[in-house]
């Protein structure tokens, strides 16, 4: 359950907002909000007109997640029926589980730069006011551009038995695109995706160099705030002679002020790799124990730090393992291990880039 302060039924009502901006006629894309539920600060991130809507045939959808500053625990939220011109109503659920409803957000306004209303617990016994304002301080406004596609050479008919989805080599690729003032922020210029003409030229070049495969490259964001941007890339490849798709991933954390990709050494004290590994091993062992396939459980793997980088979430530092690490195995595209920030405190540098985030969590770095 979400960690909401206790409040008697009906004691709180949503505060009135005078002369606040109302919704735009078509308020699509990614939106980041800061505000409060009751008296607790929260960060809410919504995507309107998402890939989920496209896949499920809906004309428009609104979904996202939120977390309380003091805990960082993520919860999901989505609109069962969304209309840009009607007051926003969001169902709150356990993260990535739409069946586990924990509450409801009833706004007074359509989605816009300011949203206010009442949060109600799933049993209806607790009500708290919320006020959210669009806010990108120490964050970035972005969109994930819909996957661009290109087709390459015609495959040999014998190759198709390997699971290629069509007669041609095919490449799908997502792009992260910064919006508004962030398109010209000096530190982010080199991270900005190329323009349409360059994107199409790159796709055509890359698909010509590819084998007879179906290749999908997905991008996304795990954390956007505190001057940090944590991104991931997931590559899925199907091809001739392979019994199942292969997966590989990459996580990268950027400093939003400089655009520099950060290394573990920017966060961790020197000579702490072995201590970090001690935090990871029991989590990996629990993951391996969950496999029903005994052969996978007996997989001989050597515990080590992942080779594909690390990421940041609202709750902790994430480490992704793929097939190359000998830990993840089909049908799982990769295993993500999250170590909570509280457990990482003895390992973090005194002036870590995480200082502001930890302060919001009520955590203090060791001197």
C-alpha positions as CSV (number, residue, x, y, z in Angstrom):
1,X,0.0,0.0,0.0
2,X,1.0,3.6,-0.5
3,X,2.4,5.4,2.5
4,X,-0.2,8.1,3.1
5,X,-0.7,9.9,6.3
6,X,-3.7,9.0,8.3
7,X,-6.7,11.3,8.0
8,X,-10.4,11.0,9.0
9,X,-12.9,10.6,6.3
10,X,-14.0,13.9,4.8
11,X,-11.6,16.0,6.9
12,X,-9.6,17.2,3.8
13,X,-11.0,18.6,0.6
14,X,-9.1,19.7,-2.4
15,X,-7.8,23.4,-2.1
16,X,-9.3,25.9,-4.5
17,X,-6.9,27.2,-7.1
18,X,-7.7,30.7,-8.5
19,X,-6.6,31.8,-12.0
20,X,-4.6,28.6,-12.6
21,X,-4.0,27.5,-16.2
22,X,-6.4,25.0,-17.6
23,X,-5.8,22.0,-19.9
24,X,-4.5,22.5,-23.4
25,X,-6.9,21.0,-26.0
26,X,-4.4,18.2,-26.8
27,X,-2.0,17.7,-23.9
28,X,0.0,14.7,-25.2
29,X,3.4,13.4,-24.3
30,X,5.4,13.1,-21.2
31,X,4.7,15.3,-18.2
32,X,6.5,15.6,-14.9
33,X,4.8,17.1,-11.8
34,X,5.9,18.0,-8.3
35,X,3.4,18.6,-5.5
36,X,1.9,17.2,-2.4
37,X,-0.6,14.5,-1.3
38,X,-1.8,15.6,2.1
39,X,1.4,17.2,3.4
40,X,3.8,14.8,1.8
41,X,5.8,15.8,-1.3
42,X,5.5,13.6,-4.4
43,X,6.8,13.4,-7.9
44,X,4.3,12.3,-10.6
45,X,5.1,11.3,-14.2
46,X,2.4,10.8,-16.8
47,X,2.5,9.9,-20.4
48,X,-0.5,10.8,-22.6
49,X,-1.0,9.1,-26.0
50,X,1.4,6.3,-25.0
51,X,2.5,3.1,-26.7
52,X,0.1,1.2,-24.5
53,X,-2.8,3.0,-26.1
54,X,-1.5,2.2,-29.6
55,X,-1.1,-1.5,-28.8
56,X,-4.5,-1.8,-27.3
57,X,-6.4,0.1,-29.9
58,X,-7.4,3.0,-27.7
59,X,-7.6,6.5,-29.2
60,X,-5.8,8.1,-26.3
61,X,-4.5,6.9,-22.9
62,X,-2.9,8.4,-19.8
63,X,-0.7,6.3,-17.6
64,X,2.4,6.8,-15.4
65,X,3.8,6.4,-11.9
66,X,4.5,8.4,-8.8
67,X,6.5,8.2,-5.6
68,X,6.7,9.9,-2.3
69,X,10.0,11.7,-1.6
70,X,10.5,10.1,1.8
71,X,10.3,6.5,0.5
72,X,10.9,6.6,-3.2
73,X,8.6,3.6,-3.6
74,X,7.0,3.6,-7.1
75,X,3.3,3.1,-7.6
76,X,1.5,3.0,-11.0
77,X,-1.4,5.1,-12.1
78,X,-3.6,5.1,-15.2
79,X,-6.9,6.5,-16.5
80,X,-9.6,3.9,-17.4
81,X,-11.2,6.4,-19.8
82,X,-9.2,9.5,-20.8
83,X,-10.5,12.7,-22.4
84,X,-8.3,15.8,-22.5
85,X,-11.3,18.0,-21.9
86,X,-12.7,16.3,-18.8
87,X,-11.5,16.2,-15.2
88,X,-8.7,13.7,-14.8
89,X,-9.4,10.4,-12.9
90,X,-6.5,8.1,-12.2
91,X,-6.5,4.6,-10.7
92,X,-3.5,4.0,-8.4
93,X,-2.1,0.4,-8.3
94,X,0.9,-1.5,-7.2
95,X,3.7,-0.9,-9.6
96,X,3.1,-2.6,-13.0
97,X,0.1,-4.5,-11.6
98,X,-3.3,-3.0,-12.7
99,X,-5.2,-5.6,-10.7
100,X,-3.8,-4.4,-7.3
101,X,-5.7,-1.1,-6.9
102,X,-4.6,1.0,-4.0
103,X,-6.4,4.2,-4.5
104,X,-8.0,6.8,-6.8
105,X,-7.0,10.3,-7.9
106,X,-10.0,12.5,-8.7
107,X,-9.0,15.8,-10.2
108,X,-11.1,19.0,-10.4
109,X,-9.6,19.9,-13.8
110,X,-8.6,18.3,-17.1
111,X,-5.0,17.4,-17.3
112,X,-2.9,20.5,-17.6
113,X,-0.1,22.5,-16.1
114,X,-1.8,22.3,-12.7
115,X,-3.9,19.4,-11.4
116,X,-5.6,19.4,-8.0
117,X,-8.2,17.2,-6.4
118,X,-8.7,14.4,-3.9
119,X,-6.9,11.1,-3.3
120,X,-9.1,8.4,-1.9
121,X,-8.0,5.0,-0.5
122,X,-9.3,1.9,-2.2
123,X,-11.7,1.2,0.7
124,X,-13.0,4.8,0.6
125,X,-12.1,5.5,4.3
126,X,-9.3,8.0,3.8
127,X,-9.3,11.1,1.7
128,X,-6.4,13.5,1.2
129,X,-6.1,16.7,-1.0
130,X,-3.4,16.8,-3.7
131,X,-1.9,19.6,-5.7
132,X,0.5,19.0,-8.6
133,X,2.3,21.5,-10.8
134,X,4.3,20.7,-13.9
135,X,8.0,21.0,-13.0
136,X,11.2,20.1,-14.8
137,X,13.7,21.7,-12.3
138,X,16.8,19.5,-12.3
139,X,15.0,17.3,-14.8
140,X,14.5,17.2,-18.5
141,X,11.4,17.2,-20.7
142,X,11.5,14.5,-23.3
143,X,9.6,12.1,-25.5
144,X,10.3,8.6,-26.8
145,X,9.8,8.9,-30.5
146,X,7.7,6.0,-31.9
147,X,9.9,3.2,-33.3
148,X,11.3,4.1,-36.7
149,X,11.6,1.1,-39.1
150,X,13.7,0.0,-42.1
151,X,13.8,-3.1,-44.1
152,X,16.9,-4.7,-45.7
153,X,17.8,-7.5,-48.0
154,X,15.4,-10.3,-48.9
155,X,16.1,-13.3,-46.7
156,X,16.8,-16.8,-48.0
157,X,13.6,-18.8,-47.5
158,X,15.6,-21.3,-45.4
159,X,16.4,-18.5,-43.0
160,X,12.8,-17.9,-42.1
161,X,12.6,-21.1,-40.1
162,X,14.7,-19.3,-37.4
163,X,11.8,-17.0,-36.4
164,X,12.4,-13.9,-38.5
165,X,9.1,-11.9,-38.7
166,X,9.0,-11.4,-42.4
167,X,10.8,-12.0,-45.7
168,X,13.3,-9.1,-45.1
169,X,15.8,-8.2,-42.5
170,X,14.0,-5.6,-40.3
171,X,15.2,-3.0,-37.8
172,X,13.0,-1.1,-35.4
173,X,14.6,1.6,-33.2
174,X,13.3,4.0,-30.6
175,X,14.9,7.5,-30.0
176,X,15.0,9.7,-26.9
177,X,14.1,13.3,-28.0
178,X,14.5,16.3,-25.7
179,X,11.8,19.0,-25.9
180,X,11.5,22.7,-25.3
181,X,14.5,24.6,-23.9
182,X,16.3,21.3,-23.3
183,X,16.8,20.9,-27.1
184,X,19.4,23.7,-26.9
185,X,20.8,23.1,-23.4
186,X,24.6,22.9,-24.1
187,X,25.2,19.9,-21.9
188,X,22.5,17.9,-23.7
189,X,23.2,18.7,-27.3
190,X,25.3,15.6,-27.9
191,X,22.6,13.4,-26.4
192,X,19.9,14.8,-28.6
193,X,18.6,12.3,-31.2
194,X,19.4,13.2,-34.8
195,X,16.8,14.9,-37.1
196,X,14.4,12.9,-39.2
197,X,16.6,12.7,-42.3
198,X,19.7,11.6,-40.3
199,X,17.6,9.0,-38.4
200,X,16.3,7.4,-41.6
201,X,19.8,7.4,-43.2
202,X,21.2,5.7,-40.1
203,X,18.5,3.1,-40.2
204,X,18.9,2.3,-43.8
205,X,22.7,2.0,-43.4
206,X,22.4,-0.2,-40.3
207,X,19.8,-2.5,-41.8
208,X,22.0,-3.0,-44.9
209,X,24.8,-4.2,-42.6
210,X,22.6,-6.5,-40.6
211,X,22.3,-10.2,-41.1
212,X,18.9,-11.7,-41.9
213,X,17.4,-10.8,-38.5
214,X,14.5,-9.0,-36.9
215,X,16.1,-6.5,-34.6
216,X,14.2,-4.2,-32.1
217,X,16.0,-1.5,-30.1
218,X,13.9,0.0,-27.3
219,X,14.9,3.0,-25.1
220,X,13.4,4.3,-21.9
221,X,14.0,6.4,-18.8
222,X,14.3,5.0,-15.2
223,X,15.0,8.2,-13.3
224,X,14.6,11.9,-14.4
225,X,15.4,14.4,-11.7
226,X,18.0,15.6,-9.2
227,X,20.2,16.6,-12.1
228,X,20.4,13.0,-13.3
229,X,18.9,11.1,-16.2
230,X,19.0,7.3,-16.1
231,X,18.3,5.6,-19.4
232,X,18.2,2.1,-20.7
233,X,18.4,0.4,-24.1
234,X,17.0,-3.1,-24.7
235,X,17.9,-4.9,-27.9
236,X,15.9,-8.0,-29.0
237,X,17.2,-10.0,-31.9
238,X,15.6,-13.0,-33.8
239,X,17.5,-14.8,-36.5
240,X,18.2,-18.0,-38.4
241,X,19.3,-21.0,-36.4
242,X,18.4,-19.6,-33.0
243,X,16.0,-21.5,-30.8
244,X,14.8,-18.2,-29.2
245,X,15.4,-14.5,-29.3
246,X,18.6,-13.1,-27.8
247,X,18.5,-10.0,-25.6
248,X,21.1,-7.5,-24.6
249,X,20.7,-4.3,-22.6
250,X,22.6,-1.2,-21.6
251,X,22.0,1.3,-18.8
252,X,23.5,4.7,-18.7
253,X,23.3,7.6,-16.1
254,X,23.9,11.1,-17.4
255,X,24.7,14.3,-15.6
256,X,22.0,16.7,-16.9
257,X,24.1,19.8,-16.4
258,X,27.1,18.5,-18.4
259,X,25.7,15.7,-20.5
260,X,28.5,13.5,-19.2
261,X,27.9,9.7,-18.8
262,X,28.6,8.9,-15.1
263,X,30.6,5.9,-14.0
264,X,30.2,3.8,-10.8
265,X,33.4,5.5,-9.6
266,X,31.5,8.8,-9.6
267,X,29.1,7.3,-7.0
268,X,31.1,4.7,-5.0
269,X,34.1,5.1,-2.7
270,X,37.3,3.5,-4.0
271,X,37.8,-0.2,-3.5
272,X,34.2,-0.9,-2.8
273,X,33.4,-3.3,-5.7
274,X,33.6,-6.4,-3.5
275,X,31.2,-4.8,-1.0
276,X,28.8,-4.0,-3.7
277,X,29.0,-7.6,-5.0
278,X,28.1,-8.8,-1.5
279,X,24.9,-6.9,-1.8
280,X,24.1,-8.3,-5.3
281,X,24.9,-12.0,-4.7
282,X,21.9,-12.9,-2.4
283,X,19.5,-11.0,-4.8
284,X,20.9,-12.9,-7.8
285,X,20.6,-16.2,-5.9
286,X,17.0,-15.6,-5.1
287,X,16.4,-14.9,-8.7
288,X,18.0,-18.1,-9.9
289,X,16.0,-20.1,-7.2
290,X,12.7,-18.9,-8.7
291,X,13.3,-20.8,-12.0
292,X,11.2,-23.9,-12.4
293,X,13.7,-25.3,-14.9
294,X,16.2,-27.2,-12.9
295,X,18.8,-26.8,-15.6
296,X,18.6,-23.1,-15.3
297,X,18.8,-23.3,-11.5
298,X,22.0,-25.3,-11.9
299,X,23.5,-22.8,-14.4
300,X,27.1,-22.3,-13.5
301,X,27.6,-18.6,-13.2
302,X,30.3,-16.6,-11.6
303,X,29.0,-13.7,-9.4
304,X,30.3,-10.4,-10.7
305,X,29.3,-6.9,-11.4
306,X,27.2,-6.6,-14.6
307,X,29.0,-5.8,-17.9
308,X,26.2,-3.5,-19.2
309,X,26.4,-0.6,-16.9
310,X,24.1,0.5,-14.1
311,X,21.0,2.6,-13.6
312,X,19.2,4.7,-11.0
313,X,15.5,4.3,-10.0
314,X,13.5,6.2,-7.4
315,X,14.2,3.4,-4.9
316,X,17.8,2.4,-5.5
317,X,20.6,1.6,-7.9
318,X,19.8,-0.9,-10.6
319,X,22.1,-3.5,-12.2
320,X,21.0,-5.3,-15.3
321,X,22.3,-8.8,-16.2
322,X,21.8,-10.3,-19.6
323,X,22.8,-13.6,-21.3
324,X,26.4,-12.5,-21.7
325,X,26.7,-12.4,-17.9
326,X,25.5,-16.0,-17.6
327,X,22.7,-15.0,-15.2
328,X,19.7,-14.1,-17.3
329,X,18.3,-16.7,-19.6
330,X,15.4,-17.1,-22.1
331,X,12.5,-16.4,-21.8
332,X,13.6,-13.5,-19.5
333,X,15.0,-10.6,-21.4
334,X,17.3,-9.7,-18.5
335,X,17.5,-9.6,-14.8
336,X,17.4,-6.3,-13.0
337,X,18.7,-6.2,-9.5
338,X,17.9,-3.2,-7.4
339,X,19.9,-2.3,-4.3
340,X,18.1,0.2,-2.0
341,X,19.9,3.5,-1.4
342,X,19.8,2.9,2.4
343,X,22.0,-0.2,1.9
344,X,24.4,1.6,-0.4
345,X,25.1,4.5,2.1
346,X,28.4,3.1,3.4
347,X,29.6,2.7,-0.1
348,X,28.7,6.1,-1.5
349,X,31.1,9.0,-1.9
350,X,30.6,11.9,0.6
351,X,29.8,14.2,-2.3
352,X,27.9,11.8,-4.5
353,X,25.7,12.9,-7.3
354,X,22.9,11.3,-5.3
355,X,23.2,13.8,-2.4
356,X,19.9,15.7,-3.3
357,X,18.0,12.5,-3.9
358,X,19.2,11.0,-0.6
359,X,18.2,14.1,1.3
360,X,14.6,13.8,0.0
361,X,14.6,10.1,1.2
362,X,15.7,11.2,4.7
363,X,19.1,9.5,4.2
364,X,22.5,10.9,5.1
365,X,25.8,10.0,3.4
366,X,28.6,8.7,5.7
367,X,31.3,11.3,6.2
